[in-house]
Amino acid sequence: MSRRSSAPPASAADTAYRHVKDALLGGRHPGGTMLSEVDVAAELGVSRTPVREAFLRLAAEGWLRLFPKRGALVVPATPGEAQDVLDARLLLEGHAVEQVLAGPPGAREELVATLHALVARQRDALDADTHDDDADLDAYADLDAAFHHAIVAAGGNAVLTQVAGTLRERQSRMVALSVGRSSARAATFVDGHEALVAAIADGDAAGFRARLAAHVHDAHGTAGRHGGQR
């Protein structure tokens, strides 16, 4: 007789936590939004207690600021925080590409193939021939994070890959807020991804860094700490 193992069902608090956090990372609750325990509980069909637990957890992670009897304020991403995340991305991804290009040719080819596949999936998610309402922008945001994570992981440094993982959630929210709900705007960022893949395929580490800096600036409207160029 075979036994089937299954994960335990998520608690109501876990469900509320995931529901609210997905909305935060997807840009559906932008910074400055005041959330109500009553409203979230009604959306999920649960009592206020698990929602309160979820709010406490999100507040501990820095996503919410709690105001007793009023609700929870979505903490905006500060300009300094955004720039810190982007600087870290430039360092991590630039270093990873240098390591890949210094390694065997097969490593470069494998990374290029992986990134080409992710770009194709991004195009499919956006489906540029349809209206914005038909584009799967949530899937695009996930694929954007996967694209940049694949670059760091290819560098072969487990510690740096872990660091990149800790940045992923904040980066996901930044992508969602910069894209808004516009598939046309998101499509321009995919063009930037294709330029990054081309630089890797050409073995051009300096070109990759320059294109990544331009891509980050275009996507998030930041010129960097040291002027317009990096």
Secondary structure, 3 states (H helix, E strand, C coil): CCCCCCCCCCCHHHHHHHHHHHHHHCCCCCCCCEECHHHHHHHHCCCHHHHHHHHHHHHHCCCEEEECCCEEEECCCCHHHHHHHHHHHHHHHHHHHHHHHHCCHHHHHHHHHHHHHHHHHHHHHHCCCCCHHHCCHHHHHHHHHHHHHHHHHHCCCHHHHHHHHHHHHHHHHHHHHHHCCCHHHHHHHHHHHHHHHHHHHCCCHHHHHHHHHHHHHHHHCCCCCCCCCC
